Amino acid sequence: MKFDEKWTYVASVSFGKDSLAMLLLLIEKGYPLDEVVFYNTGMEFECIYKIRDKVKKILEDKQIPFSEIFPPYDFEYKMLEKPIKHRDGSISKGYGWCGNKCRWGTRDKTLAIKKHLKKKYFNGYYEYIGIAVDETSRIENNKNEKKLMPLVEWNMTEKDCLEFCYKQGFNWEENGVELYSVLDRVSCWCCSNKNLKELNAYYKFLPEYWDKLKYLQSKIDKPLYNNKKTIFEIEEELKSKG
């Protein structure tokens, strides 16, 4: 990877395993790094915020600027209350679940980070993004000369990233449970891309988040899981299995 001293280099992190491994290795390997950016939806797992605070201390010691970007709205307001006007003239409340084909939260995150970087670095910038080498579809979808994928360059898989983070003393523990042992991705806890295995894990190990999902489902007509099952239907199935 070649670097241009005239340009700015920014790492976009979520503090999940991949972006965290990327950030720690960028620092370890001495790659140019002018800023670290975190988009805070307010709907992250509590362990994400604990990792953020731990990393902020590392960045302070290295004198690397850190920026936390927030949505221009309350996440739950846009999910549940924001007036949405449809083509037929009707108006409904809220976008509902974020995920699958309706990834409004992801779109807002991308636009907010882009706006922040363009405003701050109008002379040009490169953005490091934490995509692992075995995430082939994400690699294809993010091909852009301004986006750099160091994990791909280093041939690091998702498993490699998790193991590296563990060795560096980081974990994603909640209620005594390591989240990556029961969840495929530690993204926003209300993401409707969660599969049945993950939702079962919520029910069994993460009752606090399960109750939060039930609250949101009580306000949203659309089923949480794959547009087919509400959180209440899934709960009844789990109860019947004992």
Summary of the structure (lengths in Angstrom):
residues: 242
radius of gyration: 19.1
end to end distance: 53.6
largest distance: 62.4
contacts: 676
relative contact order: 0.15
helix: 45%
strand: 15%
